[in-house]
Amino acid sequence: MGDLIPFPHKPKPKEGVEPYFGVCPECGGQDEGFNVGGNHFFCCHEHNTVWNPAYNLFSGWRDEPAEMHEANERRVQSMRWVDPYYPPEDGAA
């Protein structure tokens, strides 16, 4: 029998991941951030998850072409929305 995963599962952020905007609640990953208009999204490719922790926090979205935002909108629609996990600041999961 394998190790039991406590419920709810509280993953440690993967090495190199800054969890300020949350991490995938399944694995602690955060593969990339992207924008749809002023909405900022983060995702985990392994679990096809996406979450939206902020709006209009980064101004760079204004300089991105509309086609990029349209493509990102299609990506968001193909992914599974989740509530991100925010690990405690002391690193304990």
Backbone torsions as a table, in degrees:
resi	resn	phi	psi	omega
1	MET	NA	137.5	-179.8
2	GLY	-79.7	177.2	177.3
3	ASP	-66.9	141.6	175.9
4	LEU	-81.1	139.2	177.3
5	ILE	-95.8	122.0	-179.2
6	PRO	-61.1	147.5	178.6
7	PHE	-111.3	131.9	-4.0
8	PRO	-75.3	149.3	-179.4
9	HIS	-64.4	129.2	-179.8
10	LYS	-124.2	90.0	-175.2
11	PRO	-74.2	148.6	170.3
12	LYS	-78.6	143.5	177.4
13	PRO	-59.8	140.7	176.9
14	LYS	-63.0	154.2	-179.4
15	GLU	-55.4	132.7	178.8
16	GLY	86.0	-3.9	-178.9
17	VAL	-91.3	128.0	174.7
18	GLU	-91.0	112.7	-172.0
19	PRO	-84.2	12.7	-175.5
20	TYR	-54.5	-37.5	180.0
21	PHE	-99.5	17.7	178.4
22	GLY	90.4	164.5	178.6
23	VAL	-132.9	165.4	176.7
24	CYS	-58.0	128.1	-178.4
25	PRO	-70.5	-9.0	179.7
26	GLU	-92.9	-35.7	-172.9
27	CYS	-133.7	-8.4	-177.8
28	GLY	81.9	11.2	-179.3
29	GLY	-89.1	163.5	174.0
30	GLN	-157.7	100.1	-171.1
31	ASP	-83.6	-36.8	-179.2
32	GLU	-165.0	162.4	173.7
33	GLY	-118.2	147.7	178.2
34	PHE	-154.3	170.1	-173.5
35	ASN	-121.0	149.0	165.8
36	VAL	-129.5	101.0	-170.6
37	GLY	60.1	-137.9	179.7
38	GLY	-81.7	-0.9	177.8
39	ASN	-83.4	130.4	179.7
40	HIS	-104.4	128.5	-178.7
41	PHE	-119.0	151.5	172.0
42	PHE	-128.9	152.4	-175.1
43	CYS	-145.7	165.1	173.7
44	CYS	-123.6	116.4	-178.9
45	HIS	-69.2	-37.4	-176.8
46	GLU	-58.7	-40.8	-177.0
47	HIS	-107.4	5.1	178.8
48	ASN	53.2	41.5	-179.7
49	THR	-106.0	154.5	179.5
50	VAL	-145.0	146.8	176.2
51	TRP	-144.5	158.7	-172.6
52	ASN	-126.6	87.5	-175.0
53	PRO	-86.4	-9.5	-172.9
54	ALA	-154.1	156.4	174.9
55	TYR	-130.7	129.7	173.8
56	ASN	56.8	30.6	178.8
57	LEU	-83.2	-36.1	178.9
58	PHE	-108.5	128.6	-175.1
59	SER	-80.2	-12.3	-175.7
60	GLY	-60.1	-21.5	-179.1
61	TRP	-60.7	-27.4	-178.5
62	ARG	-67.4	-24.4	-178.5
63	ASP	-91.5	-4.0	-179.6
64	GLU	-85.1	144.5	-179.4
65	PRO	-69.3	150.8	179.9
66	ALA	-56.6	-34.9	-179.9
67	GLU	-61.6	-36.1	178.5
68	MET	-65.9	-42.5	179.4
69	HIS	-65.9	-37.7	178.1
70	GLU	-65.2	-42.8	177.7
71	ALA	-64.5	-40.7	178.4
72	ASN	-65.8	-35.1	176.7
73	GLU	-61.3	-42.4	177.7
74	ARG	-64.2	-39.1	177.4
75	ARG	-60.5	-47.7	-178.8
76	VAL	-58.8	-42.2	-177.9
77	GLN	-66.6	-22.9	-179.4
78	SER	-91.2	-3.2	-176.1
79	MET	-105.9	166.1	179.7
80	ARG	-93.5	120.0	178.3
81	TRP	-71.4	136.4	177.4
82	VAL	-137.8	160.8	166.9
83	ASP	-85.3	122.4	-178.4
84	PRO	-67.6	158.7	174.4
85	TYR	-97.1	133.7	177.4
86	TYR	-111.9	101.6	-178.9
87	PRO	-64.3	151.3	174.8
88	PRO	-59.4	148.0	-177.4
89	GLU	-64.9	-23.1	-179.0
90	ASP	-79.2	-1.7	177.8
91	GLY	88.4	-8.0	177.4
92	ALA	-75.4	132.9	-179.8
93	ALA	-92.1	NA	NA
